[in-house]
């Protein structure tokens, strides 16, 4: 999701955090891993108040068609996936003790 949102123009950590509703520490770790793996570049600005932005690398952009395809598949199969999840949750709730 981070790769998708960065490609969509959301580059600041605070804006990304609001978009994905994740813990800042967890999100920062994921961003650091994306940087380490070469999918994202981290740009630090030398200003009075530290500022950081993220941008996709060529490798990150190459993932976008796959991410969009996966999102499309999920939307097409949403009802089936939700039904399977509900059935699984019902089984967990009805476990005899």
N, C-alpha and C positions, 0 to 999 in steps of 0.2 A: 504494500500500500504506500509506503514511503516513496518508492520510486515513482509511482503514478502521480502522487501529489506534488512531488518536486518537479516532475515534467509539466504539470499543470500550472506552474508559476508560484507555488507556495515554497519559499526558500528559507524562511527564517524559522528557527527551532520553535519559538512560541506559537507561530501560526500552524506549524505542522502538528504540534501537540494538541491544539484545539481541534484540528481536523480529525485526528485519529483517536482522540480521547484516551491517551495512554499516559502512564506514569512517565515523568520527564527523565528519570534515571534509566528506565527500560528503553525509551525511545533514543536517548543519547547513545546507549550501548549499541543499539541496532544501526544507528547512523554511523558510528565508528567502524562497525563491521563492514558496512557498505563501502565506506571510504577505503578501508584496508583491502577489500576485495576488488577495488577498482571500478565499482559501479557509480560512485558519487565522488565529487570533489568538494572539499571543505574550504571555504574562503573566509579567512579572518581579516577583518579590517582594523587597522591601527588607529583607533579613535579614542576619545576621552572615555566614552562608555564602550566597552568591548562589543563588537558586532560580528556575528558569524552568519554566513549563508551557505547553502548547499546547492550544487548544480549537478546534473547528470553528466557523466562521461559518455563517450561514444558507446562503450560497453553497456552502460545503463540504458541509453536510448534504444539499443538493440533488443532489450528485454520488453519494451513497450508493446509490440504486437502480441507477444505471448500473454502479457498481463491483461490486455484488452480482450483477447480471445477467451481467457479463463473467466473474466468478469461476465462476458456475454453468455458463456456456457452456464455459469451460475444463475444468471437471470432466467434463462430458458428452462432451467431445471429446478427453479426455486420451490415450486409446490411439492415436487417429489422429495427434495432434500429436507424441507420442513416437516413433511409427513414422516420421513424416516427418523428424523431427530425427535419428533414428538413420541413416536412409538418406542424409541430407545429410552426416553425419559419416563414414559409410562411403565416400562419394564423395571426400571430402577426404583421407581416409587412403589411398585407392587411386589417387591421382593419379600417373600415370607421370612419372618424372624422367629 
